[in-house]
Amino acid sequence: MEQKLSNPAPLGLMGFGMTTVLLNIHNAGFFPIGAMILAMGIFYGGMAQIIAGILEFRKGNTFGTTAFTSYGLFWLTLVFIVLAPKLGLEPTPAPFLAWYLFFWGLFTFCMTFATLKKNFALFFVFLSLTILFWLLAIGHWTTGATAALMIKIAGFEGIICGLSAIYLAMAEVINENLGRTVLPVCPFKKA
């Protein structure tokens, strides 16, 4: 008897997308960081993506396992970095945070190449996330008005990135559920 497993990617994409949009509404300057963003980072951006990554492992999807588990752990580490000073630990200096963001951008840039056999929607999520990480890194390497401007630009770009992940998640759920393409993801042609 064959057991059919559901697609865990929409769960991971929604956890990533919604949390990314909310954090970047903050980065764009619309409201301060607070408990809601941190809670989303722990539970939906963090734990839901880790669960999705474990389920992708069960399906034998190395890309999905690596992406969702890694980004779930990214959210947990980011929340810890924000909360650490409240626990009596030294705050992370901006240049160190910039390196943290740079290396997450480098990881994402490398993962982007693995999307080239999938579809344009997934490629766009990874490309826009690479740009987001590097804009944030630049914002933390610089100071003053330049830093504030870079973080604000990153915020608007991050909203687009998060919305693209939400779109892809909903496309996968709706298209699968209806058995036809309602929301196109633009698959790349196989060579």
Backbone as numpy.savetxt, mean C-alpha at the origin, in Angstrom:
# Nx Ny Nz CAx CAy CAz Cx Cy Cz
-11.91 -34.97 -4.24 -12.75 -33.80 -4.24 -11.85 -32.56 -4.24
-12.03 -31.70 -5.23 -11.21 -30.49 -5.37 -11.77 -29.38 -4.49
-10.88 -28.71 -3.77 -11.30 -27.61 -2.92 -10.97 -26.30 -3.63
-11.99 -25.46 -3.89 -11.77 -24.18 -4.54 -11.55 -23.12 -3.46
-10.43 -22.41 -3.59 -10.11 -21.35 -2.64 -10.54 -20.00 -3.21
-11.02 -19.14 -2.35 -11.39 -17.81 -2.81 -10.14 -16.97 -3.05
-10.33 -15.85 -3.72 -9.24 -14.94 -4.06 -9.02 -13.98 -2.89
-7.88 -14.08 -2.18 -7.63 -13.19 -1.06 -7.14 -11.80 -1.46
-6.81 -11.60 -2.74 -6.25 -10.33 -3.17 -7.16 -9.13 -2.89
-8.48 -9.21 -3.11 -9.30 -8.04 -2.81 -9.23 -7.61 -1.34
-9.15 -8.56 -0.42 -9.00 -8.21 1.00 -7.71 -7.43 1.20
-6.61 -7.92 0.68 -5.33 -7.23 0.83 -5.33 -5.88 0.15
-5.89 -5.82 -1.05 -5.94 -4.55 -1.79 -6.80 -3.51 -1.07
-7.91 -3.94 -0.51 -8.76 -3.01 0.24 -8.06 -2.54 1.51
-7.42 -3.46 2.23 -6.68 -3.07 3.42 -5.60 -2.05 3.09
-4.89 -2.30 2.01 -3.86 -1.37 1.56 -4.49 -0.07 1.09
-5.48 -0.17 0.21 -6.05 1.01 -0.44 -6.72 1.98 0.52
-7.60 1.47 1.37 -8.31 2.35 2.29 -7.37 3.01 3.29
-6.42 2.24 3.82 -5.48 2.79 4.78 -4.58 3.82 4.12
-4.16 3.56 2.89 -3.32 4.50 2.15 -4.06 5.80 1.87
-5.30 5.71 1.45 -6.08 6.93 1.20 -6.19 7.75 2.48
-6.55 7.11 3.58 -6.74 7.85 4.83 -5.45 8.49 5.32
-4.34 7.77 5.29 -3.08 8.37 5.72 -2.70 9.54 4.82
-2.96 9.40 3.54 -2.54 10.46 2.62 -3.49 11.64 2.58
-4.71 11.48 3.05 -5.55 12.65 3.30 -4.88 13.48 4.40
-4.29 12.80 5.39 -3.50 13.50 6.41 -2.26 14.15 5.79
-1.50 13.39 4.98 -0.29 13.95 4.37 -0.59 15.16 3.49
-1.76 15.15 2.83 -2.16 16.28 1.99 -2.57 17.49 2.82
-2.68 17.32 4.12 -2.93 18.45 5.00 -4.37 18.67 5.41
-5.24 17.68 5.20 -6.65 17.88 5.50 -7.03 17.65 6.96
-6.32 16.75 7.66 -6.57 16.58 9.09 -5.35 15.93 9.75
-5.20 16.11 11.06 -4.03 15.55 11.75 -4.13 14.03 11.87
-2.97 13.43 12.07 -2.95 11.98 12.29 -3.61 11.70 13.64
-4.35 10.60 13.72 -5.04 10.30 14.97 -5.28 8.81 15.10
-6.09 8.47 16.09 -6.36 7.07 16.41 -6.96 6.31 15.24
-7.81 6.96 14.44 -8.46 6.26 13.32 -7.42 5.77 12.32
-6.47 6.62 11.94 -5.46 6.22 10.97 -4.57 5.13 11.56
-4.20 5.29 12.82 -3.34 4.29 13.46 -4.06 2.95 13.60
-5.34 2.99 13.93 -6.12 1.75 14.03 -6.24 1.07 12.67
-6.48 1.86 11.62 -6.53 1.29 10.27 -5.17 0.68 9.91
-4.09 1.35 10.31 -2.75 0.84 10.02 -2.48 -0.49 10.69
-2.97 -0.65 11.91 -2.75 -1.91 12.63 -3.65 -3.01 12.08
-4.93 -2.73 11.99 -5.89 -3.80 11.74 -6.20 -4.05 10.27
-6.45 -3.01 9.49 -6.83 -3.26 8.10 -5.61 -3.20 7.18
-4.81 -2.17 7.31 -3.59 -2.10 6.51 -2.58 -3.16 6.93
-2.52 -3.44 8.23 -1.54 -4.40 8.74 -2.04 -5.82 8.75
-2.94 -6.12 9.68 -3.36 -7.51 9.89 -4.11 -8.10 8.69
-4.99 -7.32 8.07 -5.76 -7.87 6.93 -4.82 -8.23 5.77
-3.80 -7.40 5.55 -2.87 -7.71 4.47 -2.01 -8.93 4.80
-1.63 -9.07 6.06 -0.87 -10.26 6.46 -1.71 -11.51 6.27
-2.98 -11.44 6.65 -3.88 -12.58 6.43 -3.99 -12.89 4.94
-4.15 -11.84 4.12 -4.23 -12.05 2.66 -2.94 -12.68 2.14
-1.81 -12.24 2.67 -0.52 -12.82 2.25 -0.41 -14.28 2.60
-0.88 -14.65 3.79 -0.85 -16.06 4.20 -1.78 -16.89 3.30
-2.92 -16.32 2.96 -3.85 -17.04 2.07 -3.28 -17.16 0.66
-2.54 -16.15 0.21 -1.87 -16.25 -1.10 -0.80 -17.34 -1.06
-0.14 -17.50 0.07 0.83 -18.59 0.25 0.14 -19.93 0.04
-1.04 -20.07 0.64 -1.82 -21.31 0.52 -2.16 -21.61 -0.93
-2.36 -20.54 -1.73 -2.68 -20.71 -3.15 -1.43 -20.89 -4.03
-0.24 -20.76 -3.41 0.99 -20.91 -4.18 1.38 -19.67 -4.95
0.90 -18.50 -4.53 1.19 -17.25 -5.22 2.32 -16.50 -4.50
3.54 -16.67 -4.99 4.70 -16.05 -4.37 4.60 -14.53 -4.38
4.18 -13.96 -5.50 4.04 -12.51 -5.60 3.05 -11.99 -4.56
1.86 -12.58 -4.50 0.84 -12.14 -3.54 1.29 -12.32 -2.10
1.95 -13.43 -1.82 2.46 -13.68 -0.47 3.46 -12.61 -0.08
4.41 -12.35 -0.96 5.46 -11.37 -0.67 4.89 -9.97 -0.54
4.03 -9.59 -1.47 3.48 -8.22 -1.46 2.61 -7.99 -0.23
1.58 -8.80 -0.05 0.64 -8.52 1.03 1.26 -8.66 2.42
2.08 -9.70 2.61 2.72 -9.86 3.92 3.69 -8.71 4.19
4.47 -8.33 3.19 5.43 -7.23 3.36 4.72 -5.92 3.67
3.70 -5.57 2.89 3.03 -4.29 3.11 2.20 -4.31 4.40
1.70 -5.47 4.79 1.03 -5.56 6.09 2.01 -5.26 7.21
3.21 -5.80 7.09 4.24 -5.52 8.10 4.74 -4.08 8.00
4.74 -3.52 6.80 5.06 -2.09 6.66 4.12 -1.26 7.52
2.81 -1.52 7.42 1.85 -0.73 8.19 2.08 -0.89 9.69
2.36 -2.11 10.13 2.60 -2.31 11.56 3.86 -1.57 12.01
4.92 -1.61 11.21 6.14 -0.89 11.60 5.92 0.61 11.57
5.17 1.11 10.60 4.91 2.54 10.52 4.13 3.03 11.75
3.11 2.28 12.13 2.35 2.66 13.33 3.26 2.64 14.55
4.13 1.64 14.65 5.05 1.58 15.80 6.00 2.78 15.79
6.49 3.17 14.62 7.37 4.33 14.52 6.66 5.58 15.04
5.38 5.73 14.69 4.60 6.89 15.13 4.36 6.84 16.64
4.05 5.65 17.17 3.71 5.52 18.59 4.92 5.40 19.51
6.07 5.01 18.99 7.26 4.76 19.83 7.60 5.90 20.78
7.57 7.17 20.35 7.89 8.24 21.29 6.92 8.31 22.48
5.68 7.92 22.27 4.70 7.91 23.37 4.99 6.77 24.35
5.79 5.80 23.92 6.19 4.69 24.78 7.54 4.95 25.44
8.08 6.14 25.25 9.34 6.50 25.86 10.56 6.24 25.00
10.37 5.78 23.77 11.50 5.55 22.86 11.82 6.84 22.10
13.05 6.95 21.66 13.46 8.12 20.89 12.67 8.22 19.59
12.23 9.41 19.21 11.59 9.56 17.89 12.58 9.24 16.77
12.07 8.77 15.66 12.93 8.47 14.51 13.29 9.79 13.83
14.58 10.10 13.71 14.98 11.32 13.01 14.52 11.29 11.56
14.14 12.45 11.02 13.61 12.54 9.66 14.52 11.88 8.62
15.86 12.05 8.67 16.69 11.39 7.66 16.62 9.85 7.73
16.49 9.29 8.93 16.34 7.83 9.05 14.99 7.39 8.49
13.95 8.17 8.77 12.63 7.87 8.22 12.68 7.95 6.70
13.45 8.90 6.18 13.60 9.02 4.73 14.22 7.76 4.14
15.25 7.21 4.80 15.86 5.97 4.32 14.87 4.81 4.39
14.11 4.75 5.47 13.06 3.72 5.62 12.11 3.78 4.43
11.64 4.98 4.11 10.71 5.16 2.99 11.38 4.89 1.65
12.64 5.29 1.52 13.37 5.04 0.28 13.46 3.54 0.00
13.82 2.76 1.02 13.97 1.32 0.81 12.63 0.64 0.56
11.56 1.13 1.15 10.25 0.61 0.81 9.92 0.95 -0.65
10.34 2.11 -1.10 10.16 2.48 -2.51 10.98 1.59 -3.42
12.20 1.27 -3.01 13.05 0.39 -3.82 12.45 -1.01 -3.91
11.97 -1.52 -2.78 11.30 -2.83 -2.78 10.10 -2.80 -3.73
9.30 -1.74 -3.64 8.11 -1.62 -4.47 8.48 -1.50 -5.94
9.53 -0.74 -6.24 10.00 -0.61 -7.62 10.36 -1.98 -8.19
11.07 -2.79 -7.41 11.43 -4.14 -7.87 10.19 -5.01 -8.06
9.25 -4.91 -7.13 8.00 -5.69 -7.24 7.18 -5.25 -8.45
7.32 -4.00 -8.88 6.58 -3.50 -10.04 6.88 -4.33 -11.28
8.11 -4.80 -11.41 8.47 -5.60 -12.58 7.68 -6.91 -12.63
7.32 -7.43 -11.47 6.54 -8.67 -11.43 5.09 -8.45 -11.87
4.66 -7.21 -11.96 3.28 -6.93 -12.40 3.17 -6.88 -13.92
4.29 -6.89 -14.63 4.27 -6.69 -16.07 3.62 -7.83 -16.84
3.38 -8.95 -16.19 2.67 -10.05 -16.85 1.24 -10.17 -16.31
0.82 -9.20 -15.53 -0.51 -9.28 -14.90 -1.47 -8.35 -15.64
-1.67 -7.14 -15.12 -2.59 -6.20 -15.75 -2.18 -4.77 -15.43
-2.73 -3.83 -16.22 -2.35 -2.43 -16.04 -2.79 -1.89 -14.69
-3.93 -2.32 -14.20 -4.42 -1.82 -12.91 -3.43 -2.14 -11.79
-2.93 -3.37 -11.75 -1.97 -3.75 -10.72 -0.64 -3.02 -10.93
-0.21 -2.92 -12.19 1.00 -2.17 -12.51 0.89 -0.74 -12.00
-0.25 -0.11 -12.21 -0.45 1.28 -11.78 -0.38 1.40 -10.26
-0.97 0.44 -9.54 -0.90 0.47 -8.08 0.56 0.46 -7.64
1.37 -0.42 -8.18 2.77 -0.54 -7.76 3.62 0.64 -8.23
3.39 1.11 -9.44 4.15 2.27 -9.92 3.82 3.50 -9.08
2.54 3.73 -8.82 2.16 4.91 -8.03 2.63 4.78 -6.58
2.70 3.55 -6.05 3.21 3.36 -4.70 4.72 3.62 -4.65
5.44 3.23 -5.68 6.87 3.54 -5.75 7.08 5.04 -5.69
6.33 5.76 -6.52 6.43 7.22 -6.55 6.08 7.81 -5.19
5.03 7.29 -4.55 4.62 7.77 -3.23 5.75 7.63 -2.21
6.33 6.43 -2.12 7.41 6.21 -1.17 8.57 7.17 -1.42
8.94 7.37 -2.67 10.09 8.22 -2.97 9.77 9.70 -2.75
8.54 10.12 -3.02 8.16 11.50 -2.69 8.22 11.73 -1.18
7.73 10.76 -0.41 7.79 10.87 1.05 9.23 10.87 1.54
10.08 10.05 0.93 11.49 10.03 1.32 12.13 11.40 1.07
11.88 11.97 -0.09 12.41 13.30 -0.40 11.88 14.31 0.62
10.60 14.20 0.96 10.02 15.11 1.94 10.68 15.01 3.31
11.18 13.84 3.66 11.85 13.67 4.95 13.36 13.94 4.87
13.92 13.95 3.67 15.32 14.33 3.52 15.49 15.85 3.50
14.45 16.55 3.09 14.53 18.01 3.00 13.95 18.63 4.26
14.01 19.94 4.35 13.50 20.65 5.53 12.65 21.84 5.11
11.96 22.40 6.08 11.22 23.63 5.88 10.09 23.52 4.88
9.94 24.59 4.08 8.83 24.67 3.13 8.93 23.59 2.06
10.15 23.24 1.66 10.33 22.19 0.65 9.81 20.85 1.17
10.14 20.53 2.41 9.67 19.27 3.01 8.15 19.25 3.08
7.56 20.34 3.55 6.09 20.41 3.66 5.43 20.26 2.30
5.99 20.91 1.28 5.44 20.81 -0.07 5.53 19.39 -0.60
6.68 18.73 -0.41 6.85 17.36 -0.90 5.87 16.41 -0.21
5.69 16.57 1.09 4.75 15.70 1.82 3.33 15.94 1.33
3.00 17.21 1.06 1.65 17.53 0.56 1.43 16.93 -0.83
2.42 17.08 -1.72 2.32 16.47 -3.06 2.19 14.96 -2.93
3.01 14.37 -2.05 2.93 12.92 -1.81 1.54 12.54 -1.33
0.94 13.37 -0.49 -0.40 13.09 0.00 -1.42 12.96 -1.13
-1.40 13.90 -2.05 -2.34 13.83 -3.17 -2.04 12.63 -4.07
-0.75 12.37 -4.30 -0.37 11.21 -5.12 -0.77 9.92 -4.40
-0.63 9.89 -3.08 -1.00 8.71 -2.29 -2.49 8.43 -2.30
-3.29 9.48 -2.36 -4.74 9.30 -2.47 -5.06 8.59 -3.79
-4.40 9.01 -4.87 -4.59 8.36 -6.17 -4.15 6.91 -6.10
-3.00 6.66 -5.49 -2.47 5.29 -5.35 -3.47 4.42 -4.59
-3.94 4.88 -3.44 -4.89 4.11 -2.64 -6.19 3.86 -3.37
-6.69 4.88 -4.07 -7.94 4.70 -4.84 -7.76 3.68 -5.96
-6.56 3.64 -6.55 -6.32 2.65 -7.61 -6.36 1.22 -7.04
-5.87 1.04 -5.82 -5.94 -0.29 -5.18 -7.38 -0.65 -4.85
-8.16 0.32 -4.40 -9.58 0.08 -4.11 -10.30 -0.30 -5.41
-10.02 0.41 -6.48 -10.62 0.09 -7.78 -10.30 -1.36 -8.17
-9.03 -1.74 -8.07 -8.63 -3.10 -8.46 -9.31 -4.14 -7.59
-9.40 -3.88 -6.29 -10.08 -4.82 -5.39 -11.53 -5.00 -5.80
-12.21 -3.90 -6.05 -13.63 -3.98 -6.42 -13.80 -4.61 -7.80
-12.85 -4.35 -8.71 -12.91 -4.98 -10.03 -12.82 -6.50 -9.89
-11.91 -6.97 -9.03 -11.77 -8.41 -8.85 -13.02 -9.03 -8.22
-13.60 -8.37 -7.25 -14.81 -8.90 -6.60 -16.00 -8.86 -7.55
-16.24 -7.72 -8.15 -17.42 -7.56 -9.01 -17.31 -8.42 -10.26
-16.16 -8.40 -10.93 -15.99 -9.18 -12.15 -16.15 -10.67 -11.89
-15.55 -11.14 -10.79 -15.67 -12.57 -10.46 -17.10 -12.92 -10.09
-17.73 -12.09 -9.31 -19.09 -12.38 -8.84 -20.10 -12.37 -9.98
-19.93 -11.47 -10.94 -20.87 -11.39 -12.06 -20.46 -12.27 -13.24
-19.24 -12.80 -13.20 -18.80 -13.68 -14.27 -18.51 -12.98 -15.58
-18.30 -11.68 -15.52 -17.95 -10.91 -16.72 -17.22 -9.64 -16.30
-16.58 -9.00 -17.26 -15.82 -7.78 -16.95 -16.77 -6.59 -16.90
-16.91 -6.05 -15.71 -17.67 -4.82 -15.51 -16.70 -3.66 -15.30
-15.69 -3.90 -14.47 -14.63 -2.93 -14.24 -13.35 -3.48 -14.85
-12.90 -2.91 -15.95 -11.72 -3.46 -16.65 -10.43 -3.24 -15.84
-9.55 -4.24 -15.92 -8.22 -4.14 -15.30 -7.13 -4.11 -16.36
-7.50 -4.26 -17.62 -6.59 -4.18 -18.76 -5.43 -5.15 -18.68
-5.72 -6.45 -18.84 -4.64 -7.46 -18.80 -3.59 -7.18 -19.87
-2.34 -7.43 -19.52 -1.27 -7.31 -20.51 -1.31 -8.54 -21.41
-1.00 -8.35 -22.68 -0.98 -9.48 -23.61 0.18 -10.38 -23.27
-0.06 -11.66 -23.35 1.00 -12.63 -23.09 1.87 -12.75 -24.33
3.20 -12.76 -24.09 4.14 -12.83 -25.23 4.24 -14.23 -25.74
